[in-house]
Amino acid sequence: WLPLREYAFELVRSKEFKDLPSRLVAAFVCETEADMKKFMANGRSFDMPYEVELVEPSLPFHRGCLTAFDNANAGTLNQLEERARVYWQGTNILFPELITMSPLRIIRRLDNT
């Protein structure tokens, strides 16, 4: 399921949102510690959370909504592509995710509870 999802998201990005960074090479960042805790509560307890800063904030980035990645309803390839369009449009963001081409500087390790 995950490779198909990422394929669909990259397919839509490369055709319709060429100026946005690819998820295949970008760094993924939660905007707030509260967002990070919500993200980790979704079965990501093995991740080690860090407070980071963007080294080159002028490099391409995208702010999308993680609700587009609802694994409970994988759907068809066409449905995945429609979810990808919503993600790449970056509107109506309920659960933000920032992807960036900037290197990240680690500030400190956060408590993962």
N, C-alpha and C positions, 0 to 999 in steps of 0.2 A: 504494500500500500504506500509506504513512504517514498520509494523511488518513483512511482507513478505520479504521486502528488507533486513532487518536486519537478518532474518532467513537465507536467501540465503548467505549473507556475512559471517555469523558465520559458516554455513555448510561448505563452501569452506575453511575458515580459519582452522577449526578443522580437516579437512581431508588433506589439502595440505600445510598449513603454520602453523603447530602446535607450533612453537617457537615464533610466534608473539602474542602480547596481544589481548585478545578478546575485541571487541567494546562494549560488554555488561558490562564490569567492568572497562574499562580504562577511563582516563580523556582525553578530547579533547582540543587541543590547536592550535591556529593560530600562525604561526612563527613570523609574523610581524604585526605591527599595520595596515599597508596597506591591508594585507590579511584579518585581522579581519573586516575592514570596507567593503571589498568586500563581505565577508561572510554575514555580517549583512544586506547588501543591498539586499540580496536575501530573503526578508521577515522575517528577524530575529530581527526586531526592538525592540522586547520585551526583548531580552537578555541584560544583563548588562556586558559590557566589562571591563576586568581587565588586567593589566600587571602582569604576574606571572613568577615564576622561578620554575624549577624542584628541589625538595628537594633531591631526590635520582636519579640523572641522569643515574646511572648505571643499573637501573631497565629496564625491557623490554619496547621497544617503537616501533612504526612503523610510517613511513612517507608515506602517500598515497595521491592520487589525488582526490579531491572532485568532479571532473567532472564525476566520476563513479556513482555519486548519482543524476544524472539528472532525476528529477521527471517527466519531460514532456514525457519521453518515458519509462514507467515502463516495458513494455515487458513481456515476458514469464519467468517462473522460470529458464529455461535454459539460457535465455539472461541475467537475473540477475546474475546467477552463473558466466557467462563469464565476466561480468562487475566486479564482486567480484575478480576474478583472476587477472584482470588488476590492481585493487586497491591494492591487497596484494602483487603483484610483485614489486610495488613501483618504477616503471620506467616511464619515460616520464611524469613527474609531472608538470602540468600547473597551478594548483590551490591547493597548499599543505595544508595538514591537518596532524597534529602530534597527535597520540594517545599514551598515556604513562601510565604505571603502577605506576609511581612516584607520591607521594603526591605533591600538588602544594602550593607554598607560594605566597600569594598575595602581590604585591609590591605597587600598587596603582590602583585606579579606573580610567578608561579612559573615555574621552568624547565619547558618542555614536552617534555623528553626522558625 
